[in-house]
Amino acid sequence: PELVVIYYTSRMLKHLESLHQDGKVLHCDVKPDNWVLTSSPKGNDNAGTNAIGGADLMLVDFGRSIDLERVAHRGSNPLRAQFKGSIAADDMECASMRKGMPWGVDLDFFGLAASSFILLFG
């Protein structure tokens, strides 16, 4: 089971990397319930090379997401944007949020760590 958790954790990291780097979007609600398994039809190599048995992951529920390019100051790196306050569910607040400190992409990575923990320990 640990190898499967490592595999899916790496897929989650890849999804977040793409979301942050390419999309400049902060999801703000990464948690186990928001990862779904998908399958691709046979012949579609898109998932076949990156998936176990044709199954891959998809991140859903962008209701709390933030478009970082819209909130970043002109000329600054959107991925360095910081926010204050809490927008996460109580049990999914990152350490910065709990301490009342500014937070950013660390919120999504906290959710990824929590998702991996649930995969590993149930």
DAJO-V350910 format. One record per helix or strand of 3 or more residues. SS is the DSSP state (@ for helix, = for strand). FROM is the first residue (numbers start at 1). TO is the last residue. If there is no record, write none. Layout:
SS/FROM/TO ; SS/FROM/TO
This chain:
@/2/22 ; @/32/34 ; =/35/39 ; @/45/48 ; =/55/59 ; @/68/71 ; @/78/80 ; @/90/92 ; @/95/98 ; @/106/121
